[in-house]
Amino acid sequence: MERSTVQSCLAAPFLIFRITILDPCCWRPRTGSSRDTLTVFKSKRTLQPLIEDSFLDKIFVRFESDEQKIDGLQTIALQTVEGARPKFLYAQPNVLHTPATDEMRARLEATGATIFEDVQFRVLPGDDEAYDDLDQADRWMQAPDPDTIDGYSLRDVVEQVGAPRAWQHTKGEGVTIAIVDTGVAGARLEFLPGQRSPIDLDSEYLGQHWSDPAGHGSTCAAIAAGSRAAGGRYDGVAPGATILAARSTLKTTDLADIYDELLRARIEGNIAGPLVVSNSYGLYVCDSLAILPEDHPYMGSVLAAVNNGIFVCFAAGNNHHDVCKHDPYACGPNTIWGPNSHDDIVSVGTVNRALTNRDPATPHVGSSRGPGEWAKQTSKPDCVAPTYGEVPWGTVYRKMGWWGTSGACPQVAGAAALMLSACPTLTPSQIADGIRDTCSLLPEGKTCVGHGLLDCEAAVETAIKLRSTT
């Protein structure tokens, strides 16, 4: 797909904006391409002082027709926003995101275009947007409980979900797991040099994806696909899988770019084998109030990935007790929101070592309850995975009473990688069904634990059976 750009040059007494009218992805030209262009003139005498891009909120703009798109592009070009980089989405060529002044927003709405907000997700509750390693880790370290006192660790969790038994068949070779999170610490011994995908996603953290100031993303990567082969302390669920670091601001504009780039890499063959995407972030709210509408462009990018054979899983969330103060013994009300609750996405809750999230003695009562804001056919969560004990965090190891549903989601991502390694032709829906149908049943209610405890061995055996029949 061609890329395009807004180019400007000063030619007294006019400022000339050259706008490319294409089916664009972003606003940078490729040399040697032919383009139809529209030139718009604006008198220098009417220019206002430039507005810094960094002080502007971004918005998504969805156009319903080519004529509307042309009007919208002229509106954007006539605004004097320094450093603005409007960008069309690869998977949705009728949608762009751009920094916008209030005036630009009003003019775009006047063209009939639909405006969507740039929603901020988080990996942990709190209003701060800056990720601080020590503060975030401390927020996960509850009062000591038997799990941490008795010396449990990621090794025990991996065994509890049956991953070592699945390794008799495969360790996830040939499958890539993208960790969309706060980055991945490249210095960790759990991440073999040959295990790291060379793909550098063209998003906000281009060139910085293998850095993780927060520590959270490194935990998720280690749980999904860490390896002891080069001296790391723990194996993850799929230690043979490739890790693709996708560091994000966790704003929907950046997340949409990441999903677009993953889809592009898959379609263009830069990711040769199957792809799994793990997402351990969400909305820390007790009532969604339509914060993120179901037709939001970010969801369009996520679903475009699923529709192109990419398996996607999300953490269910940690809203139930600590955030929303709901009864720890209850399996409601719903606290799973937005993409974490979509039918086409596997949503993962968490339990303690005793396989419950209804015991106030452990922090697992925070695991969000279903049935899910957007769920219509599959009640959420789809399943649960245990989280407790010592785990890699950033460049160190930390002992925690739980890892939240953030630590459960990458276990399912690892299980999906094992399944795809055994049968690379599996579709996202076949993987989801295989995981749900092979879970070990638990006595808790379905909106607490879904179909039950993740069972990697049984899921892989299902994949092998499907391989023999297709």
Summary of the structure (lengths in Angstrom):
residues: 470
radius of gyration: 23.0
end to end distance: 32.9
largest distance: 76.2
contacts: 1759
relative contact order: 0.13
helix: 31%
strand: 19%
